[in-house]
Amino acid sequence: MKVDCPTCSASVEWSEESPFRPFCSKKCQLIDLGDWASEEHKIASKPEEAASPDAIDVEEIEAMLAKQGDQFFSH
């Protein structure tokens, strides 16, 4: 099956041979990640469902990430 890269629209084979699928490359994957990090991409929610910044436990997230092996961060 072929899909379009969400970043550049290049055709990508959806298979084990395409490690960055649905992206065509690591570059497009990182561009997309940057868009999420800068909040250019976001998931809409109802105003009453929006989490306040105080509700996010950054230390808990950092502790979970610290437990992950190097393989978790390699892709």
ZITA-V631507 format. One record per residue. OMEGA is omega in degrees with one decimal (none if undefined). Layout:
# ZITA-V631507
OMEGA
OMEGA
This chain:
# ZITA-V631507
177.8
175.6
176.3
175.5
-179.1
-177.3
-173.7
179.0
175.4
179.2
-177.0
175.1
179.7
-179.2
178.5
-180.0
179.4
-172.4
-177.5
-176.6
11.7
179.9
-179.4
-175.5
176.0
179.9
-179.8
177.7
-179.1
175.5
178.9
178.1
177.6
177.5
177.1
-177.7
179.2
178.7
171.1
171.8
173.8
178.8
-178.3
175.5
175.3
-178.0
-178.5
179.7
-177.7
179.8
175.8
179.3
179.1
-177.7
-178.6
179.6
-176.1
-179.5
178.0
178.4
179.1
178.4
178.0
179.4
-180.0
-179.8
-177.3
176.6
-179.7
-178.9
-179.4
-174.9
-172.8
-179.0
none
